[in-house]
């Protein structure tokens, strides 16, 4: 196990900046998840920690040792790739043992370590098979076993579940959580799937356009997004984001005007100078409550019934003012029906023209009603 310290790390590809100056501290034994859209810099950051990309500037330390210029094999890290990267001509046992053979570990120790990691990941009955005879989930477990067998100080995982179907992704999330508990090792996990981030992480790092937007515990990031980029990245369905104008501010919060002229009270602190300024109002689907006189209204264009919960999409897809509202699963809705909703002031978020969130005045509600 080892802590990882990133100091002013940057990466440029010609004139393109993949990672702006970045500072990040990963605690010993932590499960840290980097999340964000494609091209935000999360995989580039992971590959620099692994030594597969050379930083343009900045430093990387692992376990207190500066490894910025060290070879990948000298960093004490192991990496699990999206594509599994197994050797097709080798058996499962040979694939797992390969990094130990390269390191010239004694044969008896290799046998013992392969058996131990195979038992941990339920691969004992598959050791004589070749990758073509395995399912996607089994191949991914072999890839993980090959990384874990080295007893790395830091385990790096680059979108390891993106090639799996929905059921396998859910099962493998449980595997990763169990593996982290068993190993207690430092894990840094990259994904664009916010569900993986929310369920696996001790802390989430939300990235956008080569920058870290926010770092925090999953529910803290969910309840208090620091920017529009974080609000858009965390939550499923995503936060409703509506263009508004700030029309009043007081000690009780701010009043904003919606595109259709309705007003909403937001329990956020805004300076007097922001009155008249454009902003973005954020409301999560689960915080909208049916109300005959609510300021949010629209015709149902799509209705998703998902067992105990349902989601009504109001307004044309992509149009300004489109809203998604969560409803009880037994609620009957007709396409084209007009619904109205209200929201508590404590459950609103307001983002300035620069995309940063105005401070909340009240603790937000639980994300689950």
N, C-alpha and C positions, 0 to 999 in steps of 0.2 A: 504494500500500500504506500501511497505517496501523494502529497499535495502538489498541485500544479499552479504555477504563477506565470501569468502573461503580463508583460510590461511594454506598453506603447508598441505593440506588434502591428505591422502594416504589411500589405502585399499589393504590388502593382504588376499588371501585365501590360507593358508598353505604356500607353497613355491612360489606360483604364485602371481605376482603383477598385480592387476586389475587397480590400479590408482597410478601413481607415484606422488611425491610431487607436489601439484597443488595449484596455486593462481588464484583467479578469483573474480572480483567485478561486481555485477549486480546492475544497477542503479534503483532507485525507479521509478516504472511505466514502465520499459523497457520490450520489448518483445525480449528475448534472445533465440536463437536456438542453441542447441548442435547437431552437425552433424558429421557423420563418419561411417565407416563400422561396421558391427556386431563385438562385442568383443573389441571395442576400449576404453570402459570405460565410455561412456556417460550415460547409464542407471544406472550404479553403482554410479556415481556422483549424479544423480538426486535422487536416493533412499537414499543416505546419507543426502541430504538436507531435504528430507521428514522425516527422522528418521527411515526408514525401514531397513537400514543397518548401522552398527556401524563402524565408522572410525577406522583404525588402529592407526592413529595419525593425528594431525592437528585440526583446529577449524572452526566452522561455526557460523556466526552471522547473525541474521535477524532483521532488524530495530534497529541495534545497540545493540541487546541483544544476548549474547552467548547462543546458543541452542544446542551445541555439544552433551550434555548429556541429553537434554530434551526429554520427550516422544513425539511421533508424534502429539498427540492431543494438546500439549502445545506449538507448534511452530507457530501457526497461518497460516498454509499452508493447501492446499487441493490438491489432486492428481487425475488426470484422467488417467485411465489405457487403454492399448491396447485392453483388453478383455471386456470392458464395466463394468463387475462385478456387474450386476444388480440382484436384488432378484426376481426370477421368480414368486414367489407366491404373490408379491406385485404389486399394480397398479403403474402407472407412478407417480401419486401424492404421494403415500406412499414411493416410492423409493427416490424421491426428498426430502421428509420431514424427512427421516430416521435420518440423522446426527443431525437435530435440535431436534428430540425427544430424542435422546441419550444425548444431551446436556441439556435436560429438559427446553427447550424454551417454553414459554406459547403458548397454542393452537391457540389463535387468531393471535399471531405474526407468528406462523408457517403457518397458512392459508394465511396470507397476503404475506409472503415472497415466498411461493411456487407459488402463483398466479403471483407475479411480475417476477420471474425468468422464469416461463412458458411462459409468454407473450414475454419476451425478446428473447427466443429461439423458438418461434412459436410452443409451445407444448400445448397450451390451449385446443385444441380439442382432445388431446390424454390422458388427465389426468386420465381417468377411464380405460384405456387399460392396459393390462399386457405386459411384454417385448416380449413374443412370438408372439404378434399381431403387432409388430413394424418392420419396415425395419432397415437395418444396420445403415443408417444415423440417423434415429429417435432414435435408442438405444444410439448412441454416443451422441446425443444432450441431452438425459436424463442423461447420465453419467456426462456430463459437467454441467447440471443444478444442479445435486446433489452436485457437488463440489462448484459451484458458490454460492449456496443458503446460505452457511456458511459465506459469505463475507470474504473470506480468504485474508490475507495480501499478500500471494504469491500463485499463481496457477501453479502447476507442471503438465506437460503433457508428458506422456511416449508413444511415437509412436501411437498417438490416431487415426490415419487414415489408419494404415497399413492393417486393415481387410476390407477396403471398396474398391469398384470398382473405375475405373478411373474417371467416371463422378461424383460420390459421393465425391471422394477426392477433386476434383476441387471445388465443391459446399461447402464442409466443410472448405476448406482453406478460402473462403470468410467469412464463419460464424465466424471463429477464428479471422480474421482481424477485423470484425465488433464488435465482443465481446470485443476485447482489447480496441477499441475506446470507447465503451460504459462504460466499467468498469474502464479503466485507471489503472488497477492493474498490478503488476509485474508478468510477465509470463516467465517461463523457459520451453522450448519445446524441446523434444528429437526426432530426426528422422534420418534415414539413407538416406532419399530422399532429394537430394540437391535442387530440385524444390520447395519443401515446405520451405526449409531454405531460399532460395533466395526471395521468394514472401512474407514471413511472418515477417522476422526478422528485428529489428532495428540493431542488431549486430549478427554475426555468430561466433560461437566457433567451429573450426574444430579440431577434436580429432583423434589420431592414436596411437594404441598400448599403451593406458593408459596415454597418454600425450596430452596436448594442443599444437597444432601446430601453430595456428594463431587465433587471435581475431580481428574482424573488421567489418565495414559496408559491406553488401553483395557485392556491386560492387567493393569495394576496394579489397576484398578477391579474387574476380573473376579476376580482372585486374592485381593484384600483388600477386600471390600466394607465400608464404614464403618458401614452400618446395614441394618436389615431392608428399608427402601425400596430401597436400592441392590441388595441381594441379589435382590429380586423383579424389579427392572427389567432386570438384565443377566444374560444366559444364555438359551440356547434348546436344549432345554427348560430351564425355570427351576430354580433351586436348590430342593431338597427342604427344607422348613421344618417342623420338628416341635416341639411343645410338650414341654419336659423340666423336670426339677427338678435343681438342682445339689446333689449329695450329698457331694462331697469336693473339696478343693483342696490342691495341694502344689506344690513347685518343678517337678514334671514336668507339671503341668497340672491339669485339672479332670475329675471323673467326674460324668456326668449320667445320670438315670434316664428312660427312655422311657415313654410312656403304658402299654405292656404289661408294664412291670417290668424289661425288659432294661436293661443299662448300656452306656455308650459312654465311652471316654476321649478328651478333647479337649485338644490342645496349645495351650491358651490360658491367659492369666493372669487369675485372678479373685481378688478380695479374700476373706479369711476370712469377712467379714461377709455374703458372698453365699451361703454354704452354707444350703440350705433354700429358696432363692429360686427362683421360676419364671423360666424362660429359654426361648429358642428355639434349637434346634440346626439348623444349616444344612449340607447335604451336597449337592454337585453330582452329577448322575446318572453322569458319567464316572468319579467317584471311588469308586463302589460296586463291590466285587469279590465274585463268588460265593464263599460260604463256608458249609459245612454247619452251623457253629455260630454264624453271624453274628447280630447283634442285630436286624437289619432283616429282616422277613419279611412275606409276604402272598401272597394268591392273585392270579394274573394276570387282571386284568379287561379289559385292552386291550394288544395287542401291535402295535407299529408297525415294519415292516421297511422301512428306508430305504437300500437298497444295502449299502454296507460296514458300516453301523451299524444297530442296532435298539434300540428302547426298550420296556421292559416296565413297564406301569403296574400297581402292586400295590395292591389295596384299592379300595373304591368311590370314584368321583370325588367330590372335595370332602370326604370323610370325614377325621377326624383320623387321622394316621398314613399317609395315602396317600403312596406312594413311586414315583418314576420312576427306573429304573436303565438305564444304557446297556450293551448287549451287542454282541458281534461279530455281523456281519450273517448269518453262517452258522449261528448258534445256533438250534436248533429249540425252540420253546416252545409249550405247549398252554394254551389258555384254561382257567382254573380251577386250573392247576398252582401249587403253592406253591414260591416261591423264597426263598432266604435270602442276605443280603449282609452284608459287613463293610466297614469304612472305616478307613484309616490315621489315626492321631491328627493328623498334620500336615495332613490334608485336611478337617478339620472346622472349622466356624465356630460361634461361640456369641454370641448377642445377648441383652442384658439386658432387663429389663421396660420400659426406656425406648426400646428399639429400637436402641441403639448396640452396636457390636461390641466384645467383649472382645479385648484385644491378642493376636495370634498369637505363639506362642513359636518356631515353626519356619517356614522358608520353605515355602509350599504347593507341591504338585506342579504340573507343567505341566497346563493345561486339556485337553490332547490326550494320550490314552494311546497 
